Amino acid sequence: MELETRELAHKTAELASYKQASDILLLDVTDIASFADYLLILTADSTRQMNAIKEDIVKSLAEVDMRLGHQEGTADSGWILLDYGDVIIHIFAPEEREIYRLERLWSQRLPVIRFQ
């Protein structure tokens, strides 16, 4: 049973929240990006937490037949990208999130979900 894109985006945000991620931001970029419909941006406070969030998302989504298309980065680098096609997940360490500032790049989009 594959999830619809919107359901997938919301489920990943919920999974990140359960793993104590902070400043979770889900953006709908359907109208302005050709590579995805949703971007999920979140912060993890440690490499251990980054790995736990990544592993939980990958495992939970595999259970509903959603396969990870591509992964970039590592917890040691401070940034992990999980590509699920129409949903792209960015897991950042606090310092790297401040450096890359993806929220500003996509500031013309209103958040679908934001957990502080």
C-alpha positions, -999 to +999 in steps of 0.1 A: +000+000+000+019+030-013+012+064+003+000+093-016+025+122-019+008+144+007+004+115+031+041+106+027+051+142+034+030+144+066+041+110+078+078+119+075+072+151+095+054+130+122+082+105+123+108+132+127+087+147+155+085+114+173+123+112+172+126+146+189+137+166+158+134+203+162+123+232+140+105+208+116+093+226+085+073+211+057+070+231+025+047+225-005+069+234-035+046+218-061+040+251-081+076+262-081+099+231-083+100+204-109+121+180-088+097+175-058+063+184-044+073+187-007+105+196+012+109+186+048+136+205+067+145+196+102+172+198+128+187+171+150+210+180+179+236+152+175+249+127+150+233+099+169+199+116+167+204+124+130+211+087+123+181+076+145+158+099+125+171+087+092+168+050+102+133+054+116+121+072+084+136+047+061+124+017+081+089+031+086+084+040+050+097+007+038+070-010+058+044+008+036+063+000+004+080+034+000+116+029-010+144+054-006+154+066-041+186+083-031+206+094-001+233+120+002+254+132+032+261+117+065+254+125+101+292+133+105+289+159+078+260+176+095+235+170+067+215+140+054+193+142+024+167+115+018+151+115-016+117+098-019+109+113-053+082+138-047+093+143-010+128+154-002+139+153+034+168+174+048+181+164+082+205+191+095+228+196+125+221+231+139+253+247+125+247+233+089+211+244+089+222+279+097+248+278+070+225+265+042+194+284+052+171+264+029+141+282+045+152+315+030+158+299-004+122+287-004+108+317+015+081+324-011+063+292+000+041+291+031+048+262+055+023+233+054+035+223+088+059+239+113+069+225+147+093+246+167 
